[in-house]
């Protein structure tokens, strides 16, 4: 396992966090001058929001991996692992049809493939420093729930939906939207439990190594 304080880990976190933020910024600049550009629409994509959050978190973890607030930071890191996994998997299953629209190809790769993989590998290789209970892990579902509620309500008012599977007027209608949301909710819940479990078992492995055989943890 790697230490969060090791300089290679810190440097990689800073570089990859900067990459995520730069990718979002470059895409923003590519669209901002277009007649149909709407900043509200741009920042209404879960992909954009999750990559900004992941980038900022990686920068924070790389710049100051100290012990202060570590439980909160590990909870946020686990949550971002789940959110970026959601971004990557949903794109691969529902959106990756070769039509990128206005998205720059390299930005698409960074946001939908690189950063999701980075967050998962980071979670697996850099052992969490605090346990995440399953109840707290399921609290990670609040963010997707708030996002979907916002997207549906705003879409009903403006007629614009960030993703085709959220559009009630699409081929599947309201039932299709409901089915997608139920499946995604179950998938995110499963991912949350899995991410928490993976982190917690590695903490237990650390404790077993730290405590000599025959002694108990005080």
MOZIZI-V715729 format. One record per residue. N is the residue number from 0. SS is DSSP state (2 for helix, 1 for strand, 0 for the rest). D_CENTER is the distance of its C-alpha to the mean C-alpha in Angstrom with 1 decimal. Layout:
# MOZIZI-V715729
n-><N:N>
ss-><SS:SS>
d_center-><D_CENTER:D_CENTER>
This chain:
# MOZIZI-V715729
n-><0:1:2:3:4:5:6:7:8:9:10:11:12:13:14:15:16:17:18:19:20:21:22:23:24:25:26:27:28:29:30:31:32:33:34:35:36:37:38:39:40:41:42:43:44:45:46:47:48:49:50:51:52:53:54:55:56:57:58:59:60:61:62:63:64:65:66:67:68:69:70:71:72:73:74:75:76:77:78:79:80:81:82:83:84:85:86:87:88:89:90:91:92:93:94:95:96:97:98:99:100:101:102:103:104:105:106:107:108:109:110:111:112:113:114:115:116:117:118:119:120:121:122:123:124:125:126:127:128:129:130:131:132:133:134:135:136:137:138:139:140:141:142:143:144:145:146:147:148:149:150:151:152:153:154:155:156:157:158:159:160:161:162:163:164:165:166:167:168:169:170:171:172:173:174:175:176:177:178:179:180:181:182:183:184:185:186:187:188:189:190:191:192:193:194:195:196:197:198:199:200:201:202:203:204:205:206:207:208:209:210:211:212:213:214:215:216:217>
ss-><0:1:0:0:0:0:2:2:2:2:2:2:2:2:2:2:2:2:2:2:2:2:2:2:2:2:2:2:2:2:2:0:0:0:0:0:0:0:2:2:2:2:0:0:0:2:2:2:2:2:2:2:2:2:2:2:2:2:2:2:2:2:2:0:0:0:0:0:0:2:2:2:2:2:2:2:2:2:2:2:2:2:2:2:2:2:2:2:2:2:2:2:2:2:2:0:0:0:0:0:0:0:0:0:2:2:2:2:2:2:2:2:2:2:2:2:2:2:2:2:2:2:2:2:2:1:0:0:0:0:0:0:0:2:2:2:2:2:0:0:2:2:2:2:2:2:2:2:2:2:2:2:2:2:2:2:2:2:0:0:0:0:0:2:2:2:0:0:0:0:0:0:2:2:2:2:2:2:2:2:2:2:2:2:2:2:2:2:2:2:2:2:2:2:2:2:2:2:2:2:2:2:2:2:2:2:2:2:2:2:0:0:0:0:0:0:0:0>
d_center-><22.0:21.2:21.7:19.2:22.4:23.5:23.9:22.4:19.1:19.2:20.2:17.6:14.8:16.7:17.3:13.9:12.5:15.4:14.8:11.5:13.5:16.6:15.2:14.2:17.6:19.5:18.4:19.4:22.7:23.3:23.2:24.6:28.2:28.2:30.4:27.8:25.0:23.6:21.3:20.3:19.4:17.4:15.2:15.0:12.6:9.1:8.4:10.2:8.9:5.2:6.9:9.5:7.7:6.3:9.9:11.6:10.5:11.5:14.6:15.4:15.1:17.2:19.7:20.4:19.5:22.3:22.9:22.8:20.2:18.7:18.1:16.0:14.1:13.5:12.4:9.8:8.8:8.7:6.7:3.8:4.9:5.2:2.7:2.6:5.8:6.6:6.5:8.6:10.7:11.6:12.6:14.6:16.3:17.0:16.8:17.8:21.5:22.4:22.7:20.3:22.3:22.0:18.9:20.2:19.9:18.6:16.0:14.9:14.8:12.8:10.0:10.1:11.3:11.6:8.3:6.6:10.0:10.1:7.5:9.2:12.6:12.2:11.7:14.7:16.9:16.7:17.8:16.4:19.3:19.2:19.1:16.6:18.7:17.8:18.7:16.2:13.5:14.4:14.1:10.3:11.5:13.1:10.4:10.2:13.9:14.6:12.9:14.9:17.9:17.8:17.5:20.3:22.5:22.3:22.8:25.8:27.2:26.6:26.6:23.4:20.3:17.1:17.0:20.1:19.1:19.1:22.6:25.4:27.9:26.5:28.2:27.0:27.7:26.5:26.7:24.4:21.7:22.3:22.0:18.7:17.3:18.9:17.7:14.0:14.5:16.2:13.6:10.7:13.5:14.5:11.1:11.1:14.7:14.3:11.8:14.2:17.2:16.3:16.0:19.1:21.3:21.0:22.0:25.0:25.8:26.0:28.2:30.5:31.0:31.7:34.3:37.5:38.7:40.9:39.4:37.2:34.4:36.1>
